[in-house]
């Protein structure tokens, strides 16, 4: 049986890139995303042997989301830099102007709003699952998401009609 140290090293070698991307999405900055990964791994290390091997990544992502959610209230601060974020995301999405604008708008959101959107659309969690994961009420998740959508619409110049038209079957896209 492999030692805990070998298991952790193997896990990090295999999953670090995906965790770093998730961290970037949560934090809006590559360096802060890396910090999230490191902090989550450090916090999980003492309990590593007790974690379900099939659920380790999910648990680490949960710890990362909670760290990002609480970043303003605890000493572990995430520092956002939209200039650095644009350079660091070349491997996350192609460089189209629309995606660059969307990335910039996401980076400008307050951390709690960004965390809710990332969990909703990147992790595909529903409002109840997000509330449970973050340890808050479902109404809090709904209000953060609503405020984030409103800010994105304002920052990107979207109207409700434009967003609906882009996702309508008539526009050639199926509504999920």
C-alpha positions as CSV (number, residue, x, y, z in Angstrom):
1,X,0.0,0.0,0.0
2,X,1.3,3.4,-0.9
3,X,2.2,5.9,1.8
4,X,0.1,9.0,2.4
5,X,2.9,11.1,1.0
6,X,3.0,9.1,-2.2
7,X,-0.8,9.2,-2.5
8,X,-0.9,13.0,-2.1
9,X,2.0,13.4,-4.6
10,X,0.2,11.2,-7.1
11,X,-3.1,13.0,-6.7
12,X,-1.4,16.4,-7.0
13,X,0.5,15.3,-10.1
14,X,-2.7,14.0,-11.7
15,X,-5.2,16.7,-10.7
16,X,-3.3,19.9,-10.1
17,X,-4.0,21.5,-13.5
18,X,-7.8,21.0,-13.1
19,X,-7.8,22.2,-9.5
20,X,-5.8,25.3,-10.5
21,X,-8.3,26.1,-13.3
22,X,-11.1,25.8,-10.8
23,X,-9.2,28.0,-8.3
24,X,-8.7,30.6,-11.1
25,X,-12.4,30.6,-11.8
26,X,-13.2,31.0,-8.1
27,X,-10.6,33.7,-7.4
28,X,-10.4,35.5,-10.8
29,X,-6.6,35.4,-10.6
30,X,-4.1,32.7,-11.4
31,X,-1.9,33.3,-8.4
32,X,-4.8,33.5,-6.0
33,X,-6.2,30.3,-7.7
34,X,-2.9,28.5,-7.0
35,X,-3.1,29.8,-3.4
36,X,-6.5,28.3,-3.1
37,X,-5.3,24.9,-4.3
38,X,-2.3,25.0,-1.9
39,X,-4.4,26.1,1.1
40,X,-7.1,23.4,0.4
41,X,-4.4,20.7,0.1
42,X,-2.8,21.8,3.3
43,X,-6.1,21.8,5.2
44,X,-7.0,18.3,3.8
45,X,-3.6,16.8,4.4
46,X,-4.1,15.9,8.1
47,X,-7.3,14.0,7.3
48,X,-6.0,12.5,4.0
49,X,-6.1,8.8,5.2
50,X,-9.7,9.2,6.3
51,X,-10.9,10.7,3.0
52,X,-12.7,8.4,0.5
53,X,-10.3,7.9,-2.3
54,X,-13.1,8.4,-4.9
55,X,-14.2,11.6,-3.2
56,X,-10.9,13.3,-2.5
57,X,-11.1,15.8,-5.4
58,X,-14.7,16.7,-4.7
59,X,-13.8,17.4,-1.1
60,X,-10.8,19.5,-2.0
61,X,-13.0,21.5,-4.4
62,X,-15.5,22.0,-1.6
63,X,-12.7,23.3,0.6
64,X,-11.6,25.6,-2.2
65,X,-15.1,27.0,-2.7
66,X,-15.5,27.6,1.0
67,X,-12.1,29.3,1.2
68,X,-13.0,31.6,-1.7
69,X,-16.5,32.3,-0.1
70,X,-14.9,33.3,3.2
71,X,-11.9,35.1,1.7
72,X,-13.0,38.6,2.9
73,X,-13.7,37.5,6.5
74,X,-10.5,35.6,7.2
75,X,-6.8,36.3,7.0
76,X,-6.5,34.1,3.8
77,X,-7.1,36.9,1.3
78,X,-7.3,36.6,-2.4
79,X,-5.8,39.5,-4.3
80,X,-7.4,40.1,-7.7
81,X,-5.5,41.5,-10.6
82,X,-7.4,41.7,-13.9
83,X,-4.2,42.5,-15.8
84,X,-2.6,39.3,-14.7
85,X,-5.8,37.3,-15.1
86,X,-6.0,38.0,-18.8
87,X,-2.4,36.7,-19.3
88,X,-3.0,33.6,-17.2
89,X,-6.1,32.4,-18.9
90,X,-4.9,31.5,-22.4
91,X,-5.3,27.8,-21.6
92,X,-8.8,28.2,-20.2
93,X,-10.6,29.7,-23.1
94,X,-9.7,30.9,-26.6
95,X,-8.9,34.6,-26.9
96,X,-12.0,35.9,-28.6
97,X,-13.1,39.4,-27.7
98,X,-16.4,38.2,-26.2
99,X,-14.7,35.7,-23.9
100,X,-12.1,38.2,-22.9
101,X,-14.9,40.7,-22.0
102,X,-16.7,38.0,-20.1
103,X,-13.5,37.0,-18.2
104,X,-12.9,40.6,-17.3
105,X,-16.5,41.0,-16.1
106,X,-16.3,37.9,-14.0
107,X,-13.1,39.0,-12.5
108,X,-14.7,42.3,-11.5
109,X,-17.5,40.6,-9.6
110,X,-17.3,40.5,-5.8
111,X,-15.8,37.1,-4.7
112,X,-19.0,35.7,-3.3
113,X,-21.0,36.5,-6.5
114,X,-18.2,34.9,-8.6
115,X,-18.1,31.8,-6.4
116,X,-21.9,31.3,-6.8
117,X,-21.7,31.6,-10.6
118,X,-18.7,29.3,-10.8
119,X,-20.4,26.7,-8.7
120,X,-23.6,27.0,-10.7
121,X,-22.2,27.0,-14.2
122,X,-18.7,25.5,-13.9
123,X,-19.5,22.8,-11.4
124,X,-23.2,22.5,-12.6
125,X,-24.6,22.6,-9.0
126,X,-28.2,23.7,-8.3
127,X,-29.0,26.4,-5.7
128,X,-29.7,23.9,-2.9
129,X,-26.4,22.1,-3.5
130,X,-24.5,25.4,-3.5
131,X,-26.2,26.6,-0.3
132,X,-25.3,23.3,1.3
133,X,-21.7,23.4,0.1
134,X,-21.1,27.0,1.3
135,X,-23.1,26.6,4.5
136,X,-25.5,29.4,3.7
137,X,-29.2,29.7,2.9
138,X,-30.6,29.1,-0.5
139,X,-31.9,32.6,-0.6
140,X,-28.4,33.9,-0.2
141,X,-27.3,31.9,-3.2
142,X,-30.2,33.2,-5.2
143,X,-29.6,36.9,-4.3
144,X,-25.8,36.6,-5.0
145,X,-26.6,35.0,-8.4
146,X,-29.2,37.6,-9.2
147,X,-26.8,40.5,-8.3
148,X,-24.0,38.8,-10.3
149,X,-26.2,38.4,-13.4
150,X,-27.4,42.0,-13.1
151,X,-23.7,43.2,-12.9
152,X,-22.7,41.1,-15.9
153,X,-25.6,42.4,-17.9
154,X,-24.6,45.9,-17.1
155,X,-20.8,45.4,-17.7
156,X,-21.3,43.5,-20.9
157,X,-24.2,45.6,-22.3
158,X,-26.6,42.7,-22.4
159,X,-30.3,43.2,-22.2
160,X,-32.6,40.4,-21.1
161,X,-33.9,40.2,-24.6
162,X,-30.4,39.8,-26.1
163,X,-29.5,37.1,-23.7
164,X,-32.7,35.2,-24.3
165,X,-32.4,35.6,-28.1
166,X,-28.8,34.2,-28.1
167,X,-29.9,31.1,-26.2
168,X,-33.2,30.5,-28.0
169,X,-33.8,27.6,-30.4
170,X,-34.5,30.2,-33.1
171,X,-31.0,31.4,-32.8
172,X,-29.7,27.9,-33.4
173,X,-28.9,27.1,-29.7
174,X,-30.9,24.9,-27.5
175,X,-31.8,26.2,-24.1
176,X,-30.4,23.9,-21.5
